[in-house]
Amino acid sequence: MIRSFALSLLAAASMSHAVVITQHVDGSDNLYNTAWAGGANPYASAIATPGATDAGAVQSGGSAFNFATGGLLTIATGCAVDAGSLCTGPDGLAGDFRGLPVYSLIGIWSSSATTIDPLGSAFFVGSSASFTTPVGPSAYLFLAENDGIFSDNGGPGYDVTIDFTPDTPAVPEPGSLALIGLGLAGLGFVRRKPKA
């Protein structure tokens, strides 16, 4: 019983904690605005599109967030103005552009935090998505709008909330480790006590 209690303490201390990240994605953010690492951009004709800006990696605390521990990621988003005054939701409109819904929120995984070094192809995100992140040394998420003409884009943009639950257990904080140590020492003391 004491052993199972000790294991429970250790398991509780090493449980993964969800990370909540908020990110703003402008309606002018484009995955294809500049060349990807190694010249891998499949839409070279879209490079340097007027009005477009380079999509950046999702950030937390001012730094690009590495999702490479693996885990479940859930995204929910708002609305972007992408055709003059038309505010289109992140699910986009009927129709297809580059194999994904036109005017929709899209993303791509990159092994680099500063430029798109793709881990697979661009994918649809929309108003909500739940998917497992890549596992490896690094996996940065770039988000943008699936558009071809960005000069008429503006407005509020997408407000994105990312709930990320990593697969890799979090390292216990020093205070937690001290409490576990005290608990285990106390259990050891109770166990050594002679029986009456």
N, C-alpha and C positions, 0 to 999 in steps of 0.2 A: 504494500500500500504506500509506504513512504517513497519507494522507488517510482511508482507511477505518478505520485504527487510531484516529485522533483522533475520528472519528464514533462509534466503539464506546465510547470513553471518555465522551463526552458522553451517549450513550444510557444507559449504565450509571449515570451520576450522576443522571439524571432519572427513573429507573424508579420506579413507584409502589410504596409500601410498604404491606403489609396492616396494618390497625388491628384489634386485638382488644379488645373491650369486654365487660365482664361487668356484668350488670344483674339486680337482684332485682325481681320483679313479685309483689306481694301478691295473694292470692286475692280481696281486697276491691277491687282496682283496677278502675275502671269508666270506659269511654270516654264514657259518656252521663250521668255524674253531674251535670254542670253544662252550661249552655248553651254551644254552640260559638260562635266568632266569627261575627257576623252572624246569629245565631239559626238556624244551619244544622243543628242537631241533629235527625235524623230520628225520634228517639224521645223527644219532649218529655215524655211521661208517665213516663219513667224518670229524669228529673232528680231529684236529691236522694233517691235510693233509700236507705232506712235500712241502715246498716252499710257502705255503699260509700264509697270514697275516690276522689278524682280521680286518674286515671292521669297520670303525668308523662312528659315527654320522656326518651328514653334519654340517659344522661349519660356523659361520659368526663372524668376529672380534675376532677369537681365542677361541670362545666358541660354544658348541653345540647349534644349533638353534632350538627353540621350535616352530613348525608349528601349535600348537593346537588351534589357534584362528579360524581355518577353513579358507577356501578360495581356490582359483584356483592356482595350481602350474604347471608351464610349464618347461620341461627339454629338452635341446638340447645337444648333445654330439659329441665326436670325434672318435678316433680309439685306439685299444689296441692290443699289440702283445701277443698272447696267445698260440701259437704253434710254438716255435722256431722263425723263421723269418716271419711267417704269421701274417699280421696285419689284424685283423678282426674288422669290425665296430660294434657298440653297438647293432645293430639288430641281431647279431649272424649269425649262419649258418643254413642251412636246417637241421632239426633233432631236437629231443626233449631230454632234460635232466632235470630230476626232475620236469617234467611238464611244462617246459619253454624252449624257444629256446636256444640251446647250444651256449656257448661263448657269450651270450648276456649280456647286462647291466641289472641287476635286483635290486630290492630294497625291503625293508620291513620297516614298521612303528613299532616303539618301544615306550613304555611308559617310558623307561629309556634312559638317554643320554650316559651311560657308558657301558651297556651290552644290548643285545637284549632281551627285555621282550615284545614279539610280540603282536601287535595289528592286528591280522589277519595273512594271509599267505604271503609268498614272492610273488612278482609280477613282470611282465615284464615292463621294462622302455624303452629300445631301444634308437633309435636316437632322438626321440622326444616323449613326452608324456604330456598330459594335464589331470589333475585329481584333484578332491577335496580332501583336507587334512582332516584327522579325527578331530573331535571336542572333547575336553576333557581337563583335567588338563595338559597333556603333550603328545606330538607326535613328536618324533625324527625320522628322515629319515636316514637309513643305506643303502648305495649303494655298489654293488660288482659285480664281474663277475660270470656268471653261468658256472662253470668249475668244474672238478673233480680232475685233475692233474695240480698243479700250479708250479711245479718245472721248467717247460720250459717257464713260462710266464715272460714277461718283456716289454721293449719298452716304448713308450710314455704314455700309459695308456689312460683313458678316461678324457677328459676335459669337465666338466659339468657346464652349466650355468642354474641357477634356477631363474626364475622370479616368485615371490610369491606375490599375491595380497590378503591380509587378508580380511576376512569378517568383523571382529571387527573393528569399526572405531578407528583410531589413536587418542590418547589423544592430544589435541592441546598444542603446546609449550607455555610457559609463555608469550613470545612476541606476539604470535597470540592472546592469551586471552586478553592481554592489548589493542591491536588494536580493537578487537571486543567490549571491554568495552567502549573505546573512541567513537567508531562508534555508539553504542547504546545510550550513554550519549548525543551525538550530535543530534541524532534523537529525543530523549526526549526533548531536549532544543528547537528544531525547532517546535515540536508539541505544546509546552506550549506557544509559542509566540502568543500574541493576534492578532486577525485578524483586519485589518484596515477597 
